[in-house]
Amino acid sequence: MPRQNAPMVAAAALTAAPDLGLRALWKTRLDSLDWLKQHDWAPDLAEDIGSRRWFRGLATMVGLGLAALSFWPDYAAIAASPVVTLDDAQRDELRSQMIQPIGYGADSGKRAGATAAVAQLAAAPQRTTVQLTATLAQGDSFARMLIRAGVSEADAGSATALVAGVQPVGQIPAGTQVDLRLGAPPATGQARPLEHLAFRARFDLDLEVSRVGGQLAITQQPIAVDMTPLRIRGVVGSGLYRSARAAGAPIEAIQQYLQALDQHLSLDTAIEAGDTFDIIVAYRRAASGETQVGDLLFAGLEKAGKPKAQLLRWGKEGIFFEASGMGAQRTGLIMPVYGGRVTSNFGARRHPVLGYTRMHAGIDFGAPHGAPIYAVGDARVIYSGWHGGHGNYVKLDHGGGFATAYAHMSRVAVPNGARVSAGQVIGYVGSTGLSTGPHLHYELYQNGRAVNPLSVRFTVSNQVDQKELAAFRARMAQLKAVSPGAATTSLAPRQAQGAQAPRREIDRLKS
């Protein structure tokens, strides 16, 4: 029987089995290629280098690379579109359909082109007056600012001299805006003459320089200013800062308030939810609507109606004093920490860190971390900084052979060489150096020798002058008499009565 070739066999099979579809036929053919599935055609070429499996993977990689290169495009030149030259009319027509806000200053939309009826001018006419605003830059001078704005040097010098006669130009703050009106120049290319100048010279003064009869003259316009202090009271909620902001206290006032309290109380433990804060700051309001927040004047903190702190800014240095202790006579050393208990006495003891017995040259006061540490008497700081096992350390010379030292502070609040008063904060309780926990290690020296601080007393006199004490108490009464929010009332009724400056709340209290 003659041998049949493969196509004839396939045709015979398809004829013999007419119910066998094309899919089944292809499946039969693919099943005959099972030998392709038995080999890994894409092995890791980093393994079995030199083996048949490796060469098979190399052949696969080369084949795929050649296939990719076969689709690489050629470098035949591509013909570009012909260059189209537009005339003016066509260019205007094209530009009318474009949006060019940057290049042409928002020049979009179709406009009529120029016709023969439009004649080009030889020179554009100049405006008779020019109004503009100039800003005084940091480090700039008033005269240079005017010249840069287009004022002639002669007018700039005259205007500066007039302003300096009322307000020193060096005290005009940077950023001040000056409204200018310049007249027509006497000739082409020359500077314009100054016709009018107006600006805010001070918080309570407007100045205007105008040309009258060919000469510059200055006019002062005082602005009524109310200086009633701004008082904000409120209850501490989840946090003092958020509560004070919710009550309307300015940010700078809250920052000063917290800094003042931090000098006398521990902010971590002294302020509790439900306490009442009392903030009084210097405040100025101009009749024109501007306001200025000044320095903190009073910082108060109350609990259930009883004061925790009553701090009043007093003296040329602006130091805050506790009102409850103002004027008290103190004899003997004051306590370096309030509420601290003695946890270790003076004498030999087993050191809790070093583990052996040695002399304990002071006493330890247990106190919370961050509690303020006070100078026990008037003194001069003779050491301030890190001192080995003492950690952050301050030593004070009280005179008469007496000196005190304070160790393990979390931070120091006075510099070396400074003068301090009895009760002044010099640092805060911590656990720096050789320490097992937050406490104050306090030492007393007599003629250079460490002695028991509880066995020696010297007089600390803090008696305040009676006249100054009376002034202090009067100032305290004036501030606490200001109603909360009184400084935010409208000035319009006062101004309607006339140009007289409003009477201050404190002035009414004095009368």
Buried (B, 14 or more C-beta within 10 A) or exposed (E): EEEEEEEEEEEEEEEEEEEEEEEEBEEEEEEEEEEEEEEEEEBEBEEEEEEEBBBBBEEBEEEEEEEEEEEEEEEEEEEEEEEEEEEEEEEBEEBEEEEEEEEEEEEBEEEEEEEEEEEEEEEEEEEEEBEEEBEBEEEEBBBEBBBEBBBBEEBBBBBBEBBBEBBEBEEBEEEBEBEBBBBEBEEEEEBBBBBBBBBBBBBBBBBBBBBEEEEBEBEEEEBBBBBBBBBBBBEBEEEBBEBBBEBEBBEEBBEBBBEBBBBBBBEEEBBEEEBBBBBBBBBBBBBBEEBEBBEBBBBBBBBEEEBBBBBBBBEEEEBBBBBEBBBEEBEEBBEBBBEBEEEBEBEEEEBEEEEEEEEBBBBBBBBBBBBBBBBBBBBBBEBBEEBEBBBBBBBBBBEEEBBBBBBBBBEBBBEEEBEBBBBBBBBBBBBBBBBEEBBBBBBBBBEEEBBBBEEEEBEBEBEBEEEEEEEBBEBBEBBBEBEBEBBBEEBEEBBEEEEEBBEBBBEEEEE
